[in-house]
Amino acid sequence: MTEPGPREAAKIVETAGGRIVGRTRLQKVGCLLELAGARHGFKFAYHLFGPYSERLNIAASDAEALDLFDVEECVASWGGRYSIYKMAAHSADEIPSSLRTIAKTAADADSIELELAVTAAFLAANGVEAPWEEVAALKKSKATSDRLGHAKDLYKKLARDDLPVRLPAI
């Protein structure tokens, strides 16, 4: 099997409705879609902000170079930088509606709550028996009780019954 490339990276943005704000959010939406059976082919490993795919990072840069989507570089109010991935036109006809729904929900979610929810799902899919507790230990500064509660609520919205592959029950 060949490695996923720019077209698969563009498919992630397309599945999310044609717009994803932030590199971390792109990674989390990509991981979520892989867990849900989208089969774009990206492999994820645990990294500082949770599941991360270097191949997706490279493929997104290649997709921009090939004009499969536009990337707007922005400066946050606190001085950091972030990217907005946008597709001028997209046709999600062959994408299952359940995947479109969770990708759009994830793309619109609070970035930290999404990070916590997808990290818990990734850990559970990789054999961690108490993923929420592990997320709380790994991400102490982010995993406040309020944020964890919101992340669990978000995960309930994402873990739909009609996905091609059922997300872990956590």
Rosetta constraint file for C-alpha pairs under 8 A:
AtomPair CA 3 CA 41 HARMONIC 6.94 0.50
AtomPair CA 3 CA 42 HARMONIC 7.70 0.50
AtomPair CA 4 CA 8 HARMONIC 6.00 0.50
AtomPair CA 4 CA 9 HARMONIC 7.88 0.50
AtomPair CA 4 CA 40 HARMONIC 6.58 0.50
AtomPair CA 4 CA 41 HARMONIC 5.48 0.50
AtomPair CA 4 CA 42 HARMONIC 6.19 0.50
AtomPair CA 4 CA 55 HARMONIC 7.47 0.50
AtomPair CA 4 CA 56 HARMONIC 7.86 0.50
AtomPair CA 4 CA 59 HARMONIC 7.48 0.50
AtomPair CA 5 CA 9 HARMONIC 6.52 0.50
AtomPair CA 5 CA 55 HARMONIC 7.74 0.50
AtomPair CA 5 CA 56 HARMONIC 7.60 0.50
AtomPair CA 5 CA 59 HARMONIC 4.92 0.50
AtomPair CA 5 CA 62 HARMONIC 7.71 0.50
AtomPair CA 5 CA 63 HARMONIC 7.95 0.50
AtomPair CA 6 CA 10 HARMONIC 6.13 0.50
AtomPair CA 6 CA 59 HARMONIC 4.40 0.50
AtomPair CA 6 CA 60 HARMONIC 5.91 0.50
AtomPair CA 6 CA 61 HARMONIC 7.72 0.50
AtomPair CA 6 CA 62 HARMONIC 5.48 0.50
AtomPair CA 6 CA 63 HARMONIC 4.37 0.50
AtomPair CA 6 CA 66 HARMONIC 7.97 0.50
AtomPair CA 6 CA 68 HARMONIC 7.68 0.50
AtomPair CA 7 CA 11 HARMONIC 6.13 0.50
AtomPair CA 7 CA 59 HARMONIC 7.89 0.50
AtomPair CA 7 CA 63 HARMONIC 6.67 0.50
AtomPair CA 7 CA 68 HARMONIC 7.33 0.50
AtomPair CA 8 CA 12 HARMONIC 6.53 0.50
AtomPair CA 8 CA 40 HARMONIC 5.62 0.50
AtomPair CA 8 CA 41 HARMONIC 7.94 0.50
AtomPair CA 8 CA 59 HARMONIC 7.74 0.50
AtomPair CA 9 CA 13 HARMONIC 6.85 0.50
AtomPair CA 9 CA 40 HARMONIC 7.98 0.50
AtomPair CA 9 CA 56 HARMONIC 6.34 0.50
AtomPair CA 9 CA 59 HARMONIC 5.82 0.50
AtomPair CA 9 CA 60 HARMONIC 5.45 0.50
AtomPair CA 9 CA 63 HARMONIC 6.84 0.50
AtomPair CA 10 CA 14 HARMONIC 6.09 0.50
AtomPair CA 10 CA 60 HARMONIC 7.19 0.50
AtomPair CA 10 CA 63 HARMONIC 6.44 0.50
AtomPair CA 10 CA 68 HARMONIC 6.24 0.50
AtomPair CA 10 CA 69 HARMONIC 6.61 0.50
AtomPair CA 11 CA 15 HARMONIC 5.89 0.50
AtomPair CA 12 CA 16 HARMONIC 6.36 0.50
AtomPair CA 12 CA 26 HARMONIC 7.85 0.50
AtomPair CA 12 CA 29 HARMONIC 7.31 0.50
AtomPair CA 12 CA 30 HARMONIC 6.10 0.50
AtomPair CA 12 CA 33 HARMONIC 7.81 0.50
AtomPair CA 12 CA 103 HARMONIC 7.96 0.50
AtomPair CA 13 CA 17 HARMONIC 6.68 0.50
AtomPair CA 13 CA 18 HARMONIC 5.11 0.50
AtomPair CA 13 CA 19 HARMONIC 5.85 0.50
AtomPair CA 13 CA 20 HARMONIC 6.24 0.50
AtomPair CA 13 CA 26 HARMONIC 7.68 0.50
AtomPair CA 13 CA 85 HARMONIC 7.01 0.50
AtomPair CA 13 CA 86 HARMONIC 7.23 0.50
AtomPair CA 13 CA 87 HARMONIC 7.32 0.50
AtomPair CA 14 CA 18 HARMONIC 4.39 0.50
AtomPair CA 14 CA 19 HARMONIC 7.31 0.50
AtomPair CA 14 CA 87 HARMONIC 6.98 0.50
AtomPair CA 14 CA 90 HARMONIC 6.00 0.50
AtomPair CA 14 CA 91 HARMONIC 7.43 0.50
AtomPair CA 14 CA 92 HARMONIC 6.58 0.50
AtomPair CA 15 CA 92 HARMONIC 6.33 0.50
AtomPair CA 15 CA 95 HARMONIC 6.92 0.50
AtomPair CA 15 CA 99 HARMONIC 7.05 0.50
AtomPair CA 15 CA 100 HARMONIC 5.05 0.50
AtomPair CA 15 CA 103 HARMONIC 6.15 0.50
AtomPair CA 15 CA 104 HARMONIC 7.31 0.50
AtomPair CA 16 CA 20 HARMONIC 7.01 0.50
AtomPair CA 16 CA 29 HARMONIC 7.91 0.50
AtomPair CA 16 CA 100 HARMONIC 5.90 0.50
AtomPair CA 16 CA 101 HARMONIC 7.70 0.50
AtomPair CA 16 CA 102 HARMONIC 7.88 0.50
AtomPair CA 16 CA 103 HARMONIC 4.49 0.50
AtomPair CA 16 CA 104 HARMONIC 4.31 0.50
AtomPair CA 16 CA 105 HARMONIC 7.89 0.50
AtomPair CA 16 CA 106 HARMONIC 7.87 0.50
AtomPair CA 16 CA 107 HARMONIC 6.25 0.50
AtomPair CA 17 CA 90 HARMONIC 7.89 0.50
AtomPair CA 17 CA 100 HARMONIC 7.22 0.50
AtomPair CA 17 CA 103 HARMONIC 7.79 0.50
AtomPair CA 17 CA 104 HARMONIC 5.99 0.50
AtomPair CA 18 CA 85 HARMONIC 7.77 0.50
AtomPair CA 18 CA 86 HARMONIC 5.57 0.50
AtomPair CA 18 CA 87 HARMONIC 4.97 0.50
AtomPair CA 18 CA 88 HARMONIC 7.56 0.50
AtomPair CA 18 CA 89 HARMONIC 7.54 0.50
AtomPair CA 18 CA 90 HARMONIC 6.46 0.50
AtomPair CA 19 CA 84 HARMONIC 7.10 0.50
AtomPair CA 19 CA 85 HARMONIC 5.49 0.50
AtomPair CA 19 CA 86 HARMONIC 4.53 0.50
AtomPair CA 19 CA 87 HARMONIC 6.54 0.50
AtomPair CA 19 CA 107 HARMONIC 7.72 0.50
AtomPair CA 20 CA 25 HARMONIC 6.92 0.50
AtomPair CA 20 CA 26 HARMONIC 6.28 0.50
AtomPair CA 20 CA 84 HARMONIC 5.91 0.50
AtomPair CA 20 CA 85 HARMONIC 5.17 0.50
AtomPair CA 20 CA 86 HARMONIC 6.76 0.50
AtomPair CA 20 CA 107 HARMONIC 5.68 0.50
AtomPair CA 21 CA 25 HARMONIC 6.57 0.50
AtomPair CA 21 CA 26 HARMONIC 7.39 0.50
AtomPair CA 21 CA 82 HARMONIC 7.58 0.50
AtomPair CA 21 CA 83 HARMONIC 6.12 0.50
AtomPair CA 21 CA 84 HARMONIC 4.39 0.50
AtomPair CA 21 CA 85 HARMONIC 6.22 0.50
AtomPair CA 21 CA 107 HARMONIC 7.31 0.50
AtomPair CA 22 CA 26 HARMONIC 6.26 0.50
AtomPair CA 22 CA 82 HARMONIC 5.35 0.50
AtomPair CA 22 CA 83 HARMONIC 4.90 0.50
AtomPair CA 22 CA 84 HARMONIC 5.77 0.50
AtomPair CA 22 CA 85 HARMONIC 7.59 0.50
AtomPair CA 23 CA 27 HARMONIC 6.32 0.50
AtomPair CA 23 CA 82 HARMONIC 6.88 0.50
AtomPair CA 23 CA 83 HARMONIC 6.20 0.50
AtomPair CA 23 CA 84 HARMONIC 7.98 0.50
AtomPair CA 24 CA 28 HARMONIC 6.28 0.50
AtomPair CA 24 CA 49 HARMONIC 7.32 0.50
AtomPair CA 24 CA 111 HARMONIC 7.85 0.50
AtomPair CA 24 CA 115 HARMONIC 7.94 0.50
AtomPair CA 25 CA 29 HARMONIC 6.01 0.50
AtomPair CA 25 CA 107 HARMONIC 6.71 0.50
AtomPair CA 25 CA 111 HARMONIC 6.32 0.50
AtomPair CA 25 CA 114 HARMONIC 7.63 0.50
AtomPair CA 25 CA 115 HARMONIC 7.60 0.50
AtomPair CA 26 CA 30 HARMONIC 6.00 0.50
AtomPair CA 26 CA 107 HARMONIC 7.88 0.50
AtomPair CA 27 CA 31 HARMONIC 6.12 0.50
AtomPair CA 27 CA 51 HARMONIC 7.18 0.50
AtomPair CA 27 CA 52 HARMONIC 5.94 0.50
AtomPair CA 27 CA 53 HARMONIC 6.94 0.50
AtomPair CA 27 CA 56 HARMONIC 7.33 0.50
AtomPair CA 27 CA 57 HARMONIC 7.90 0.50
AtomPair CA 28 CA 32 HARMONIC 6.01 0.50
AtomPair CA 28 CA 51 HARMONIC 6.79 0.50
AtomPair CA 28 CA 52 HARMONIC 7.63 0.50
AtomPair CA 28 CA 114 HARMONIC 7.16 0.50
AtomPair CA 28 CA 115 HARMONIC 6.50 0.50
AtomPair CA 28 CA 118 HARMONIC 6.25 0.50
AtomPair CA 29 CA 33 HARMONIC 6.13 0.50
AtomPair CA 29 CA 103 HARMONIC 6.03 0.50
AtomPair CA 29 CA 106 HARMONIC 6.20 0.50
AtomPair CA 29 CA 107 HARMONIC 6.70 0.50
AtomPair CA 30 CA 34 HARMONIC 6.31 0.50
AtomPair CA 30 CA 42 HARMONIC 7.78 0.50
AtomPair CA 30 CA 56 HARMONIC 7.98 0.50
AtomPair CA 31 CA 35 HARMONIC 6.20 0.50
AtomPair CA 31 CA 42 HARMONIC 7.81 0.50
AtomPair CA 31 CA 44 HARMONIC 6.78 0.50
AtomPair CA 31 CA 51 HARMONIC 6.73 0.50
AtomPair CA 31 CA 52 HARMONIC 7.65 0.50
AtomPair CA 31 CA 118 HARMONIC 7.42 0.50
AtomPair CA 31 CA 122 HARMONIC 7.78 0.50
AtomPair CA 32 CA 36 HARMONIC 6.14 0.50
AtomPair CA 32 CA 103 HARMONIC 7.73 0.50
AtomPair CA 32 CA 118 HARMONIC 6.33 0.50
AtomPair CA 33 CA 37 HARMONIC 6.29 0.50
AtomPair CA 33 CA 38 HARMONIC 5.25 0.50
AtomPair CA 33 CA 39 HARMONIC 7.63 0.50
AtomPair CA 33 CA 99 HARMONIC 6.94 0.50
AtomPair CA 33 CA 103 HARMONIC 7.01 0.50
AtomPair CA 34 CA 38 HARMONIC 5.24 0.50
AtomPair CA 34 CA 39 HARMONIC 5.59 0.50
AtomPair CA 34 CA 40 HARMONIC 6.63 0.50
AtomPair CA 34 CA 41 HARMONIC 7.31 0.50
AtomPair CA 34 CA 42 HARMONIC 7.23 0.50
AtomPair CA 35 CA 122 HARMONIC 7.59 0.50
AtomPair CA 35 CA 125 HARMONIC 7.82 0.50
AtomPair CA 35 CA 165 HARMONIC 7.08 0.50
AtomPair CA 35 CA 166 HARMONIC 7.97 0.50
AtomPair CA 35 CA 167 HARMONIC 6.33 0.50
AtomPair CA 36 CA 99 HARMONIC 7.47 0.50
AtomPair CA 36 CA 163 HARMONIC 6.05 0.50
AtomPair CA 36 CA 164 HARMONIC 6.14 0.50
AtomPair CA 36 CA 165 HARMONIC 4.77 0.50
AtomPair CA 36 CA 166 HARMONIC 6.08 0.50
AtomPair CA 36 CA 167 HARMONIC 5.82 0.50
AtomPair CA 37 CA 163 HARMONIC 7.33 0.50
AtomPair CA 37 CA 164 HARMONIC 5.24 0.50
AtomPair CA 37 CA 165 HARMONIC 4.83 0.50
AtomPair CA 37 CA 166 HARMONIC 8.00 0.50
AtomPair CA 38 CA 99 HARMONIC 7.31 0.50
AtomPair CA 38 CA 164 HARMONIC 7.38 0.50
AtomPair CA 42 CA 53 HARMONIC 6.59 0.50
AtomPair CA 42 CA 55 HARMONIC 6.66 0.50
AtomPair CA 42 CA 56 HARMONIC 6.38 0.50
AtomPair CA 43 CA 53 HARMONIC 5.91 0.50
AtomPair CA 43 CA 55 HARMONIC 7.62 0.50
AtomPair CA 44 CA 51 HARMONIC 5.55 0.50
AtomPair CA 44 CA 52 HARMONIC 5.04 0.50
AtomPair CA 44 CA 53 HARMONIC 4.63 0.50
AtomPair CA 44 CA 54 HARMONIC 7.99 0.50
AtomPair CA 45 CA 50 HARMONIC 7.92 0.50
AtomPair CA 45 CA 51 HARMONIC 5.32 0.50
AtomPair CA 45 CA 52 HARMONIC 5.47 0.50
AtomPair CA 45 CA 53 HARMONIC 6.54 0.50
AtomPair CA 46 CA 50 HARMONIC 5.19 0.50
AtomPair CA 46 CA 51 HARMONIC 4.56 0.50
AtomPair CA 46 CA 52 HARMONIC 6.11 0.50
AtomPair CA 47 CA 51 HARMONIC 5.88 0.50
AtomPair CA 47 CA 52 HARMONIC 5.86 0.50
AtomPair CA 49 CA 115 HARMONIC 6.95 0.50
AtomPair CA 50 CA 115 HARMONIC 6.62 0.50
AtomPair CA 50 CA 116 HARMONIC 7.81 0.50
AtomPair CA 50 CA 118 HARMONIC 7.68 0.50
AtomPair CA 50 CA 119 HARMONIC 5.16 0.50
AtomPair CA 51 CA 118 HARMONIC 7.59 0.50
AtomPair CA 51 CA 119 HARMONIC 6.12 0.50
AtomPair CA 51 CA 122 HARMONIC 6.76 0.50
AtomPair CA 53 CA 57 HARMONIC 6.49 0.50
AtomPair CA 54 CA 58 HARMONIC 6.32 0.50
AtomPair CA 55 CA 59 HARMONIC 5.99 0.50
AtomPair CA 56 CA 60 HARMONIC 5.96 0.50
AtomPair CA 57 CA 61 HARMONIC 6.54 0.50
AtomPair CA 58 CA 62 HARMONIC 6.24 0.50
AtomPair CA 59 CA 63 HARMONIC 5.98 0.50
AtomPair CA 60 CA 64 HARMONIC 6.29 0.50
AtomPair CA 61 CA 65 HARMONIC 6.35 0.50
AtomPair CA 62 CA 66 HARMONIC 6.16 0.50
AtomPair CA 63 CA 67 HARMONIC 6.15 0.50
AtomPair CA 63 CA 68 HARMONIC 5.11 0.50
AtomPair CA 63 CA 69 HARMONIC 6.37 0.50
AtomPair CA 64 CA 68 HARMONIC 5.89 0.50
AtomPair CA 64 CA 69 HARMONIC 5.43 0.50
AtomPair CA 64 CA 70 HARMONIC 5.74 0.50
AtomPair CA 64 CA 71 HARMONIC 6.49 0.50
AtomPair CA 68 CA 87 HARMONIC 7.11 0.50
AtomPair CA 69 CA 85 HARMONIC 6.60 0.50
AtomPair CA 69 CA 86 HARMONIC 5.50 0.50
AtomPair CA 69 CA 87 HARMONIC 4.56 0.50
AtomPair CA 69 CA 88 HARMONIC 6.97 0.50
AtomPair CA 70 CA 84 HARMONIC 7.95 0.50
AtomPair CA 70 CA 85 HARMONIC 5.82 0.50
AtomPair CA 70 CA 86 HARMONIC 5.15 0.50
AtomPair CA 70 CA 87 HARMONIC 6.19 0.50
AtomPair CA 70 CA 88 HARMONIC 7.73 0.50
AtomPair CA 71 CA 83 HARMONIC 6.19 0.50
AtomPair CA 71 CA 84 HARMONIC 5.43 0.50
AtomPair CA 71 CA 85 HARMONIC 4.69 0.50
AtomPair CA 71 CA 86 HARMONIC 6.32 0.50
AtomPair CA 72 CA 83 HARMONIC 5.54 0.50
AtomPair CA 72 CA 84 HARMONIC 5.04 0.50
AtomPair CA 72 CA 85 HARMONIC 6.71 0.50
AtomPair CA 72 CA 86 HARMONIC 7.98 0.50
AtomPair CA 73 CA 81 HARMONIC 6.98 0.50
AtomPair CA 73 CA 82 HARMONIC 5.93 0.50
AtomPair CA 73 CA 83 HARMONIC 4.61 0.50
AtomPair CA 73 CA 84 HARMONIC 6.54 0.50
AtomPair CA 74 CA 81 HARMONIC 5.63 0.50
AtomPair CA 74 CA 82 HARMONIC 5.36 0.50
AtomPair CA 74 CA 83 HARMONIC 6.03 0.50
AtomPair CA 74 CA 84 HARMONIC 7.64 0.50
AtomPair CA 75 CA 79 HARMONIC 5.91 0.50
AtomPair CA 75 CA 80 HARMONIC 5.72 0.50
AtomPair CA 75 CA 81 HARMONIC 4.51 0.50
AtomPair CA 75 CA 82 HARMONIC 6.35 0.50
AtomPair CA 76 CA 80 HARMONIC 5.22 0.50
AtomPair CA 76 CA 81 HARMONIC 5.76 0.50
AtomPair CA 76 CA 82 HARMONIC 6.92 0.50
AtomPair CA 92 CA 100 HARMONIC 7.86 0.50
AtomPair CA 95 CA 99 HARMONIC 6.89 0.50
AtomPair CA 95 CA 100 HARMONIC 6.78 0.50
AtomPair CA 96 CA 100 HARMONIC 6.49 0.50
AtomPair CA 97 CA 101 HARMONIC 6.04 0.50
AtomPair CA 98 CA 102 HARMONIC 6.36 0.50
AtomPair CA 98 CA 160 HARMONIC 7.54 0.50
AtomPair CA 98 CA 162 HARMONIC 6.22 0.50
AtomPair CA 98 CA 163 HARMONIC 5.65 0.50
AtomPair CA 99 CA 103 HARMONIC 5.98 0.50
AtomPair CA 99 CA 163 HARMONIC 6.60 0.50
AtomPair CA 100 CA 104 HARMONIC 6.01 0.50
AtomPair CA 101 CA 105 HARMONIC 6.05 0.50
AtomPair CA 102 CA 106 HARMONIC 5.95 0.50
AtomPair CA 102 CA 157 HARMONIC 7.73 0.50
AtomPair CA 102 CA 158 HARMONIC 5.31 0.50
AtomPair CA 103 CA 107 HARMONIC 6.00 0.50
AtomPair CA 104 CA 108 HARMONIC 6.11 0.50
AtomPair CA 105 CA 109 HARMONIC 6.10 0.50
AtomPair CA 105 CA 158 HARMONIC 7.37 0.50
AtomPair CA 106 CA 114 HARMONIC 6.51 0.50
AtomPair CA 106 CA 158 HARMONIC 7.64 0.50
AtomPair CA 109 CA 113 HARMONIC 7.16 0.50
AtomPair CA 109 CA 114 HARMONIC 6.18 0.50
AtomPair CA 109 CA 154 HARMONIC 7.86 0.50
AtomPair CA 110 CA 114 HARMONIC 6.06 0.50
AtomPair CA 111 CA 115 HARMONIC 6.05 0.50
AtomPair CA 112 CA 116 HARMONIC 6.21 0.50
AtomPair CA 112 CA 142 HARMONIC 7.11 0.50
AtomPair CA 112 CA 147 HARMONIC 7.82 0.50
AtomPair CA 113 CA 117 HARMONIC 6.11 0.50
AtomPair CA 113 CA 147 HARMONIC 6.09 0.50
AtomPair CA 113 CA 148 HARMONIC 7.11 0.50
AtomPair CA 113 CA 150 HARMONIC 6.44 0.50
AtomPair CA 113 CA 151 HARMONIC 4.58 0.50
AtomPair CA 113 CA 154 HARMONIC 7.50 0.50
AtomPair CA 114 CA 118 HARMONIC 5.97 0.50
AtomPair CA 114 CA 151 HARMONIC 6.43 0.50
AtomPair CA 114 CA 154 HARMONIC 7.43 0.50
AtomPair CA 115 CA 119 HARMONIC 5.90 0.50
AtomPair CA 116 CA 120 HARMONIC 6.18 0.50
AtomPair CA 116 CA 135 HARMONIC 6.66 0.50
AtomPair CA 116 CA 143 HARMONIC 7.26 0.50
AtomPair CA 116 CA 148 HARMONIC 7.11 0.50
AtomPair CA 116 CA 151 HARMONIC 6.05 0.50
AtomPair CA 117 CA 121 HARMONIC 6.33 0.50
AtomPair CA 117 CA 151 HARMONIC 5.07 0.50
AtomPair CA 117 CA 152 HARMONIC 6.42 0.50
AtomPair CA 117 CA 154 HARMONIC 7.03 0.50
AtomPair CA 117 CA 155 HARMONIC 5.68 0.50
AtomPair CA 118 CA 122 HARMONIC 5.98 0.50
AtomPair CA 118 CA 155 HARMONIC 7.77 0.50
AtomPair CA 119 CA 123 HARMONIC 6.06 0.50
AtomPair CA 119 CA 135 HARMONIC 6.89 0.50
AtomPair CA 120 CA 124 HARMONIC 6.11 0.50
AtomPair CA 120 CA 131 HARMONIC 4.92 0.50
AtomPair CA 120 CA 132 HARMONIC 5.64 0.50
AtomPair CA 120 CA 134 HARMONIC 7.72 0.50
AtomPair CA 120 CA 135 HARMONIC 6.11 0.50
AtomPair CA 120 CA 170 HARMONIC 7.84 0.50
AtomPair CA 121 CA 125 HARMONIC 6.07 0.50
AtomPair CA 121 CA 131 HARMONIC 7.27 0.50
AtomPair CA 121 CA 167 HARMONIC 7.14 0.50
AtomPair CA 121 CA 168 HARMONIC 6.10 0.50
AtomPair CA 121 CA 170 HARMONIC 7.31 0.50
AtomPair CA 122 CA 126 HARMONIC 6.23 0.50
AtomPair CA 123 CA 127 HARMONIC 6.48 0.50
AtomPair CA 123 CA 128 HARMONIC 5.32 0.50
AtomPair CA 123 CA 131 HARMONIC 5.70 0.50
AtomPair CA 124 CA 128 HARMONIC 4.86 0.50
AtomPair CA 124 CA 129 HARMONIC 6.38 0.50
AtomPair CA 124 CA 130 HARMONIC 7.43 0.50
AtomPair CA 124 CA 131 HARMONIC 5.54 0.50
AtomPair CA 124 CA 168 HARMONIC 6.26 0.50
AtomPair CA 124 CA 170 HARMONIC 7.25 0.50
AtomPair CA 125 CA 168 HARMONIC 6.13 0.50
AtomPair CA 128 CA 134 HARMONIC 7.92 0.50
AtomPair CA 130 CA 134 HARMONIC 6.28 0.50
AtomPair CA 131 CA 135 HARMONIC 6.06 0.50
AtomPair CA 131 CA 170 HARMONIC 7.30 0.50
AtomPair CA 132 CA 136 HARMONIC 6.21 0.50
AtomPair CA 132 CA 170 HARMONIC 7.76 0.50
AtomPair CA 133 CA 137 HARMONIC 6.29 0.50
AtomPair CA 134 CA 138 HARMONIC 6.04 0.50
AtomPair CA 135 CA 139 HARMONIC 5.77 0.50
AtomPair CA 135 CA 140 HARMONIC 7.98 0.50
AtomPair CA 135 CA 143 HARMONIC 7.21 0.50
AtomPair CA 136 CA 140 HARMONIC 5.53 0.50
AtomPair CA 136 CA 143 HARMONIC 5.22 0.50
AtomPair CA 136 CA 144 HARMONIC 7.81 0.50
AtomPair CA 136 CA 148 HARMONIC 7.89 0.50
AtomPair CA 139 CA 143 HARMONIC 5.63 0.50
AtomPair CA 140 CA 144 HARMONIC 7.24 0.50
AtomPair CA 142 CA 147 HARMONIC 7.35 0.50
AtomPair CA 143 CA 147 HARMONIC 5.86 0.50
AtomPair CA 143 CA 148 HARMONIC 5.56 0.50
AtomPair CA 144 CA 148 HARMONIC 6.01 0.50
AtomPair CA 145 CA 149 HARMONIC 6.06 0.50
AtomPair CA 146 CA 150 HARMONIC 6.26 0.50
AtomPair CA 147 CA 151 HARMONIC 5.96 0.50
AtomPair CA 148 CA 152 HARMONIC 6.08 0.50
AtomPair CA 149 CA 153 HARMONIC 6.31 0.50
AtomPair CA 150 CA 154 HARMONIC 6.10 0.50
AtomPair CA 151 CA 155 HARMONIC 6.09 0.50
AtomPair CA 152 CA 156 HARMONIC 6.33 0.50
AtomPair CA 153 CA 157 HARMONIC 6.66 0.50
AtomPair CA 154 CA 158 HARMONIC 6.35 0.50
AtomPair CA 155 CA 159 HARMONIC 5.98 0.50
AtomPair CA 156 CA 160 HARMONIC 7.51 0.50
AtomPair CA 159 CA 163 HARMONIC 7.91 0.50
AtomPair CA 159 CA 166 HARMONIC 7.06 0.50
AtomPair CA 159 CA 167 HARMONIC 5.58 0.50
AtomPair CA 159 CA 168 HARMONIC 7.86 0.50
AtomPair CA 160 CA 166 HARMONIC 7.46 0.50
AtomPair CA 160 CA 167 HARMONIC 7.86 0.50
AtomPair CA 161 CA 166 HARMONIC 6.69 0.50
AtomPair CA 162 CA 166 HARMONIC 7.76 0.50
AtomPair CA 163 CA 167 HARMONIC 7.96 0.50
